[in-house]
Amino acid sequence: MQIPEGVLLITVSIDVQASYVAVLQAGWTEEAEVWMLDYENIDGGHAAAANQRSSGPFGSPCSKTRAWS
């Protein structure tokens, strides 16, 4: 994974739902600008999360958010 210039901190957020687990990796700059580094939906909820990984698209309405690819 490439990290954009200026990113000083990387966080990982996990959202457990009944049918999937969403995992988001974000990079933060000193000015609190956020870069979405990676996003995955793991099908099957928490029971299947350890056994299956599938990537998915991510879009954000946040004006300070930029997608990194």
N, C-alpha and C positions, 0 to 999 in steps of 0.2 A: 504494500500500500504506500502510495506517495502521500506525503503530508505537505499541505500548502505552506508557503513562506509566512511566517508570523504566528503560526499556531504554537502555543506554549503548553496547552493542556488538552488531553484527550479524555473524553468521558464515554462510558457505555451505559445505555439505558435498556432495560428489559421490561417488556409489557406482556404478562402472561394472561392469555384469554382461554376460553373453553376449547376452541378448535385450532389455535395457533399460538406461537410465541413470537413476538416481534423484537428484534435486536437492532439497536441504532448506535453507531459509533460517530461521535461528533468531535471536531477540533475547535478550540477556543483561542482567540487572539487576546492581546492585552486590552484592546478596545471593546471587548465582549462581543466581537463578531463571531458568528458560528458557521463552520463549514461542515456539511454532512459528508462524512468520509465513507460510510458503508451502512447499508440497511438490509436486513434479511427477515423474511417470514419463514418460520419453521413450522410446517404443517403438523397437526395432531395435538396441539396443546402441550401441557407440561409433561405428560406421560411419554410422548414421542420425541420431545425436544432433544434428547441426548443422542438419538439415533438417526435423525434426518435433518438435512440443511438444504434450503432452497432460497436463492436470491430473489428479490422483488424490487420493483421501482419505488422511488420515494419522491414526494413533492411536498413542499412546505409553503404556506402562505406568509411566513415571517419575512419581512422586508430585509432583515439583516442576515438572512440565511442564503448561502450559495451552495450549489451542488458541486462536488469535486469528482472528476472521473479520470 
